[in-house]
Amino acid sequence: MTTSHDLHPLLRQRRSTRAFSPRDVSDEVLLSMLEAARWAPSCNNVQPWRFLVAVRGEGDGHGRIADLLTPSNRSWAAAAPVLMLAAAELNFPQTEKPNRHALHDVGLAIGMLSVQATAMGLAVHQMAGFSAEAARVACGIPEGFEPVSVIALGYPGEPESLPEPLRSREMAPRTRHAQESFVFSANWGTAR
Ligand SMILES: Cc1cc2nc3c(=O)[nH]c(=O)nc-3n(C[C@H](O)[C@H](O)[C@H](O)COP(=O)(O)O)c2cc1C
């Protein structure tokens, strides 16, 4: 990938892989990922994130979360040794008023988790392609919490192991919009 400016190697290396190695993720490693999420900043430090964690081979949680995914996501994500469902607490617990940064803060926590994962040689792939309604039932998510994303986690595998068209997508260069298209001066739409 070609960056326009200097970038930390961890951010350069992070990518949403679809090819996972069958290698198990130890509890110690998994706890480090969740510790990274735990130390994310959040509005009023209310820490609105919740993570439902399912490890392949431990009970039926992995299968239940895999079943929530769209068929195209399930086709590769079911091979990840860990699946997590991230949810957000929508109201401030003290006041019960809406926390309009709840989803933001869950995403931020997952960002921290993703960097920790990269630093430890693992890969994270977030997915919006799942049924939030089915997740409420399958995982017993209570009122006031919103399912945000499903996260596949594991050690990266061989892209060649994927069927087409996943293989080509996996090997395609990562691309981004130019900074000029999203960085403005204090006046919207005007170049800095
Ligand atoms: C909230 C969110 C939802 C996503 N949903 C999906 C998804 O359902 N299926 C999928 O294959 N990738 C999904 N992605 C991954 C993006 O497609 C990916 O981050 C983007 O293409 C950039 O690639 P990179 O993460 O490798 O840089 C999602 C990413 C995020 C942050």
The ligand as an SDF file (V2000), in Angstrom:
LIG
                    3D

 31 33  0  0  0  0  0  0  0  0999 V2000
  -18.1410   -0.9330   10.9260 C   0  0  0  0  0  0  0  0  0  0  0  0
  -17.5170   -1.7660    9.8400 C   0  0  0  0  0  0  0  0  0  0  0  0
  -18.3070   -2.6770    9.1700 C   0  0  0  0  0  0  0  0  0  0  0  0
  -17.7300   -3.5090    8.1870 C   0  0  0  0  0  0  0  0  0  0  0  0
  -18.5090   -4.4880    7.6060 N   0  0  0  0  0  0  0  0  0  0  0  0
  -17.9350   -5.3900    6.7920 C   0  0  0  0  0  0  0  0  0  0  0  0
  -18.6900   -6.5060    6.3250 C   0  0  0  0  0  0  0  0  0  0  0  0
  -19.8630   -6.7180    6.6670 O   0  0  0  0  0  0  0  0  0  0  0  0
  -18.0490   -7.4010    5.4990 N   0  0  0  0  0  0  0  0  0  0  0  0
  -16.7440   -7.2310    5.1330 C   0  0  0  0  0  0  0  0  0  0  0  0
  -16.2210   -8.0750    4.4020 O   0  0  0  0  0  0  0  0  0  0  0  0
  -16.0080   -6.1820    5.5820 N   0  0  0  0  0  0  0  0  0  0  0  0
  -16.5610   -5.2740    6.4070 C   0  0  0  0  0  0  0  0  0  0  0  0
  -15.8170   -4.2320    6.9100 N   0  0  0  0  0  0  0  0  0  0  0  0
  -14.4020   -4.0960    6.5350 C   0  0  0  0  0  0  0  0  0  0  0  0
  -14.1900   -2.9600    5.5350 C   0  0  0  0  0  0  0  0  0  0  0  0
  -14.6660   -3.3620    4.2780 O   0  0  0  0  0  0  0  0  0  0  0  0
  -12.6960   -2.5900    5.5130 C   0  0  0  0  0  0  0  0  0  0  0  0
  -12.3460   -2.0230    6.7480 O   0  0  0  0  0  0  0  0  0  0  0  0
  -12.3710   -1.5880    4.3940 C   0  0  0  0  0  0  0  0  0  0  0  0
  -12.5880   -2.1850    3.1350 O   0  0  0  0  0  0  0  0  0  0  0  0
  -10.9410   -1.1130    4.4510 C   0  0  0  0  0  0  0  0  0  0  0  0
  -10.0600   -2.1960    4.4110 O   0  0  0  0  0  0  0  0  0  0  0  0
   -8.9310   -2.3780    5.5290 P   0  0  0  0  0  0  0  0  0  0  0  0
   -9.6390   -2.4790    6.8730 O   0  0  0  0  0  0  0  0  0  0  0  0
   -8.2330   -3.6790    5.1870 O   0  0  0  0  0  0  0  0  0  0  0  0
   -8.0270   -1.2100    5.4600 O   0  0  0  0  0  0  0  0  0  0  0  0
  -16.3600   -3.3800    7.8680 C   0  0  0  0  0  0  0  0  0  0  0  0
  -15.5810   -2.4340    8.5460 C   0  0  0  0  0  0  0  0  0  0  0  0
  -16.1450   -1.6490    9.5290 C   0  0  0  0  0  0  0  0  0  0  0  0
  -15.2660   -0.6660   10.2610 C   0  0  0  0  0  0  0  0  0  0  0  0
  1  2  1  0
  2  3  1  0
  2 30  2  0
  3  4  2  0
  4  5  1  0
  4 28  1  0
  5  6  2  0
  6  7  1  0
  6 13  1  0
  7  8  2  0
  7  9  1  0
  9 10  1  0
 10 11  2  0
 10 12  1  0
 12 13  2  0
 13 14  1  0
 14 15  1  0
 14 28  1  0
 15 16  1  0
 16 17  1  0
 16 18  1  0
 18 19  1  0
 18 20  1  0
 20 21  1  0
 20 22  1  0
 22 23  1  0
 23 24  1  0
 24 25  2  0
 24 26  1  0
 24 27  1  0
 28 29  2  0
 29 30  1  0
 30 31  1  0
M  END
$$$$
